[in-house]
């Protein structure tokens, strides 16, 4: 799957959902809701691992702009402070502290004291040690290789559902659950190897395959509406 197809599918879903919800909203414009929401949340991300799955805990912040009672734009940033060793992806080369930036649409039905919505938020997931670079130092029998780690960002999309409760006009509590898809693109890396014909260390190019991983993500938080 290329990067463009990876983002087109969730965005197409968002567009169709918005059109459907806006058609219902035309009959309820008089029941206005606060336009702006800011919130904080606790979140967990469960990723595939060599031994099954691993869950990372994090914190985040959210900004929401309500177009009407049914459709809203949302921007979410999450931070997972624990430096994970194996975070999934090709060659398990996605490690370190995880950061997320997601932007998209929430659409559904809002009642007096609660609401239920679908969400579709494309964005980026960054792994603090997402890329390993190998280098060879020296020549001949005294040569040795070294490594350094760099950050790596991957396209992502958060698809799922949101359940909200409204204790008052200006307070909202919410729970989210869904599938965070992370796309690991194909790339070439140079792996150290030993050449028996020259008795020397060499770097051998290796191309990783592109893949998209499914990761369950949960969030619970509170927000303030203005």
Residue pairs with C-beta under 8 A, 6 or more apart in sequence:
1 183
1 210
1 212
2 210
3 155
3 183
3 185
6 155
6 157
6 181
6 183
6 212
7 122
7 155
7 157
10 104
10 120
10 122
10 157
10 159
11 120
11 122
13 120
13 159
14 104
14 105
14 107
14 120
17 105
17 107
17 118
17 120
18 71
18 105
18 107
20 107
21 70
21 71
21 107
21 108
22 68
22 70
22 71
24 70
24 109
25 68
25 69
25 70
25 71
28 68
28 69
29 68
31 69
32 69
33 66
33 68
33 69
33 110
33 225
34 66
34 169
34 170
34 225
34 226
35 65
35 66
35 226
36 63
36 64
36 65
36 66
36 225
36 226
37 62
37 63
37 64
37 65
37 66
37 72
37 172
37 223
37 224
37 225
37 226
38 61
38 62
38 63
38 64
38 223
38 224
38 226
39 61
39 62
39 64
39 172
39 174
39 221
39 222
39 223
39 224
40 59
40 60
40 61
40 62
40 221
40 222
40 223
41 59
41 60
41 61
41 62
41 78
41 174
41 176
41 219
41 220
41 221
41 222
42 57
42 58
42 59
42 60
42 219
42 220
42 221
43 57
43 58
43 59
43 60
43 78
43 176
43 217
43 218
43 219
43 220
44 55
44 56
44 57
44 58
44 217
44 218
44 219
45 55
45 56
45 58
45 78
45 80
45 98
45 180
45 215
45 216
45 217
46 53
46 54
46 55
46 56
46 215
46 216
46 217
47 53
47 54
47 55
47 56
47 84
47 87
47 88
47 213
47 215
48 88
48 213
48 214
48 215
49 86
49 87
49 88
50 86
50 92
54 84
54 86
54 87
56 80
56 82
56 84
56 87
56 98
57 80
57 82
58 78
58 79
58 80
58 81
58 98
59 78
59 79
60 76
60 77
60 78
60 79
60 100
60 219
60 221
61 76
61 77
62 74
62 75
62 76
62 77
62 221
62 223
63 74
63 75
63 76
64 72
64 73
64 74
64 106
64 223
65 72
65 73
65 74
66 72
67 73
69 110
70 107
70 108
70 109
70 110
71 105
71 106
71 107
72 105
72 106
72 107
73 103
73 104
73 105
73 106
74 102
74 103
74 104
74 105
74 106
74 119
74 121
75 101
75 102
75 103
76 100
76 101
76 102
76 103
76 121
76 123
76 158
77 99
77 100
77 101
77 102
78 98
78 99
78 100
78 102
78 219
79 97
79 98
79 99
79 100
80 97
80 98
80 99
80 100
81 97
82 97
83 95
83 96
83 97
83 128
83 129
84 95
84 96
84 98
85 95
86 92
86 95
87 94
87 95
87 96
87 98
87 127
88 94
88 182
88 213
88 215
89 154
89 182
89 184
89 211
89 213
90 184
90 208
90 209
90 211
91 189
91 208
93 130
93 131
93 132
93 152
93 189
93 208
94 127
94 130
94 152
94 154
94 184
95 127
95 128
95 129
95 130
95 149
96 127
96 128
96 129
96 130
96 149
96 151
97 127
97 128
97 129
98 125
98 126
98 127
98 128
99 125
99 126
99 128
100 123
100 124
100 125
100 126
100 156
100 180
101 123
101 124
101 126
102 121
102 122
102 123
102 156
102 158
103 121
103 122
103 123
104 119
104 120
104 121
104 122
104 123
104 158
105 119
105 120
105 121
106 117
106 118
106 119
106 162
107 117
107 118
108 115
108 116
108 117
108 118
108 162
109 115
109 116
109 117
110 164
112 166
113 165
113 166
114 163
114 164
114 165
114 166
115 162
115 163
115 164
115 166
116 161
116 162
116 163
116 164
117 161
117 162
117 163
117 164
118 160
118 161
118 162
119 158
119 159
119 160
119 161
119 162
119 176
119 178
120 157
120 158
120 159
121 157
121 158
121 159
122 155
122 156
122 157
122 158
123 155
123 156
123 157
123 158
124 153
124 154
124 155
124 156
125 153
125 154
125 156
125 180
125 182
126 151
126 152
126 153
126 154
127 151
127 152
127 153
127 154
128 151
129 149
129 150
129 151
130 149
130 150
130 151
130 152
130 153
130 154
131 149
131 150
131 151
131 152
131 189
132 147
132 148
132 149
132 189
133 147
133 148
133 149
133 150
133 189
134 145
134 146
134 147
134 189
134 190
134 191
134 192
134 203
135 145
135 146
135 147
135 148
136 143
136 144
136 145
136 192
136 201
136 202
136 203
137 143
137 144
137 145
137 146
138 144
139 200
140 200
141 199
143 200
143 201
144 201
145 192
145 201
154 182
154 183
154 184
154 185
155 182
155 183
155 185
156 180
156 181
156 182
156 183
157 180
157 181
158 178
158 179
158 180
158 181
158 217
159 178
159 179
159 180
159 181
160 176
160 177
160 178
160 179
160 217
161 176
161 177
161 178
162 174
162 175
162 176
163 174
163 175
163 176
164 172
164 173
164 174
165 172
165 173
165 174
166 172
167 173
169 225
170 224
170 225
170 226
171 222
171 223
171 224
171 225
172 222
172 223
172 224
172 225
173 220
173 221
173 222
173 223
174 219
174 220
174 221
174 222
174 223
175 218
175 219
175 220
176 217
176 218
176 219
176 220
177 216
177 217
177 218
177 219
178 216
178 217
179 214
179 215
179 216
179 217
180 214
180 215
180 216
180 217
181 212
181 213
181 214
181 215
182 212
182 213
182 215
183 210
183 211
183 212
184 208
184 210
184 211
184 212
184 213
185 210
186 207
186 208
186 209
186 210
187 207
187 208
188 205
188 206
188 207
188 208
189 205
189 206
189 207
189 208
190 203
190 204
190 205
190 206
191 203
191 204
191 205
191 206
192 201
192 202
192 203
192 204
193 201
193 202
193 203
193 204
194 200
194 201
194 202
195 201
195 202
